[in-house]
Amino acid sequence: MRARYAAYEGKPGVRICVSDDAVGMTLEPHLVAANDLATLMSALGRAFPDKDAVTKWMLDNKTEAALAIHTSTTPINFPRYIQDAIQ
């Protein structure tokens, strides 16, 4: 994935923060991978049988998932590449 942004490496004011994990191409699978099932269910306010079901629901309901996480008091872990970007 990093190779996709190679032309920007080393440019002033640019820092490339991407995942090297093959978890998925969007944020949702990375959030699921970074958290346990109980945390995700608490943050989303929904019950799921497993992480695959959480991922599917989050991908199908991106806005609702984002709003639930944003308004939740349950702390969640963010993927490393997101943590790197906000440091």
C-alpha positions as CSV (number, residue, x, y, z in Angstrom):
1,M,0.0,0.0,0.0
2,R,2.8,2.4,0.8
3,A,4.2,2.1,-2.7
4,R,1.0,3.8,-4.0
5,Y,2.2,7.0,-2.3
6,A,5.9,6.8,-3.0
7,A,5.8,10.0,-5.1
8,Y,4.9,11.9,-1.9
9,E,7.5,10.4,0.4
10,G,10.0,12.9,1.6
11,K,8.1,16.0,0.5
12,P,8.1,18.9,3.0
13,G,5.0,18.8,5.2
14,V,3.9,15.4,4.1
15,R,3.9,12.3,6.2
16,I,2.4,9.1,4.8
17,C,0.3,7.1,7.3
18,V,-1.1,3.9,5.8
19,S,-1.7,0.5,7.1
20,D,0.6,-2.3,6.0
21,D,-2.0,-4.9,7.2
22,A,-4.0,-6.9,4.7
23,V,-7.1,-6.5,6.9
24,G,-9.0,-4.5,4.4
25,M,-9.1,-1.4,2.3
26,T,-11.2,0.8,4.4
27,L,-11.2,2.0,8.1
28,E,-13.9,-0.3,9.3
29,P,-12.1,-3.7,9.1
30,H,-9.1,-2.0,10.7
31,L,-11.2,-0.8,13.6
32,V,-12.6,-4.3,14.1
33,A,-9.1,-5.8,14.0
34,A,-7.9,-3.3,16.7
35,N,-10.7,-4.1,19.2
36,D,-12.3,-7.0,20.8
37,L,-15.9,-8.0,20.1
38,A,-17.3,-6.8,23.5
39,T,-15.8,-3.3,23.0
40,L,-17.2,-3.0,19.5
41,M,-20.6,-4.1,20.6
42,S,-20.6,-1.6,23.5
43,A,-19.4,1.2,21.3
44,L,-21.9,0.5,18.5
45,G,-24.8,-0.3,20.9
46,R,-25.6,-3.5,19.1
47,A,-25.1,-7.2,19.5
48,F,-23.1,-9.3,17.0
49,P,-22.3,-13.0,16.9
50,D,-18.7,-12.4,15.8
51,K,-16.3,-9.9,14.3
52,D,-17.2,-10.8,10.7
53,A,-20.7,-9.7,11.4
54,V,-19.5,-6.4,13.0
55,T,-17.3,-5.7,9.9
56,K,-20.2,-6.4,7.5
57,W,-22.6,-4.2,9.5
58,M,-20.1,-1.4,9.7
59,L,-19.4,-1.5,6.0
60,D,-23.1,-1.6,5.2
61,N,-23.8,1.3,7.7
62,K,-20.8,3.5,7.6
63,T,-22.5,6.7,8.8
64,E,-24.4,5.0,11.5
65,A,-21.3,3.2,12.7
66,A,-19.2,6.4,12.7
67,L,-21.8,8.3,14.6
68,A,-22.2,5.5,17.2
69,I,-18.5,5.4,17.8
70,H,-18.3,9.2,18.0
71,T,-21.0,9.5,20.6
72,S,-20.1,6.4,22.6
73,T,-18.4,6.6,25.9
74,T,-16.8,3.3,25.3
75,P,-13.1,3.8,24.6
76,I,-11.9,2.1,21.4
77,N,-8.5,1.4,20.0
78,F,-7.7,3.0,16.7
79,P,-5.5,1.3,14.1
80,R,-1.8,2.1,14.4
81,Y,-1.8,4.1,11.1
82,I,-4.5,6.4,12.5
83,Q,-2.6,6.9,15.8
84,D,0.5,7.7,13.8
85,A,-1.5,10.3,11.8
86,I,-2.8,12.2,14.8
87,Q,0.5,12.3,16.7
